[in-house]
Amino acid sequence: MFIIFFGLIGAFLGLRRANRMNGARIDKLWLTGLFCILGMILGLLITIGVDRSGIL
C-alpha cells in the first residue's frame, strides 16, 4: 500500500516539475516515470522498515 501511494506522489511531483520547466510531452513522460519509480523504491524501503519494526 505504501508502494502505490508513494509511486503516485512521485508521479505527481515529476509531472509538476516537468510542467514548471516547460518540458515537451516526452520530458513529462520521462520525469513522471522516473519520479514514480523513485517514489516506489522509497515506498518499498518504508514498507520493509515498518514490517521489521512491527509498527503495523
C-alpha positions in Angstrom: 0.0 0.0 0.0 2.9 2.4 0.8 4.5 1.5 -2.6 1.4 2.5 -4.6 0.9 5.7 -2.6 4.5 6.9 -2.9 4.5 5.9 -6.6 1.5 8.2 -7.2 3.0 11.0 -5.2 6.3 10.6 -7.1 4.5 10.7 -10.5 2.6 13.8 -9.5 5.8 15.6 -8.4 7.5 14.6 -11.6 4.7 15.9 -13.7 4.7 19.2 -11.7 8.5 19.5 -12.2 8.2 18.9 -15.9 5.4 21.5 -16.3 7.4 24.0 -14.3 10.4 23.5 -16.7 8.0 23.9 -19.7 9.1 20.5 -21.0 7.8 18.7 -24.1 5.5 15.7 -23.8 8.4 13.3 -23.8 10.0 15.2 -20.9 6.8 15.0 -19.0 6.5 11.2 -19.5 10.2 10.6 -18.7 10.2 12.7 -15.5 6.8 11.2 -14.4 8.1 7.7 -14.9 11.4 8.4 -13.1 9.8 10.1 -10.1 7.2 7.3 -9.9 10.0 4.6 -9.8 11.9 6.6 -7.2 8.7 7.0 -5.1 8.0 3.3 -5.4 11.5 2.4 -4.2 11.1 4.8 -1.2 7.7 3.2 -0.5 9.3 -0.3 -0.6 12.0 0.8 1.9 9.4 2.2 4.2 7.3 -0.9 3.9 10.3 -3.1 4.8 11.2 -0.8 7.7 7.6 -0.9 9.1 7.5 -4.7 8.7 10.7 -5.2 10.5 9.9 -2.8 13.3 6.5 -4.3 13.9 4.6 -1.0 14.0 1.6 -2.1 11.9 
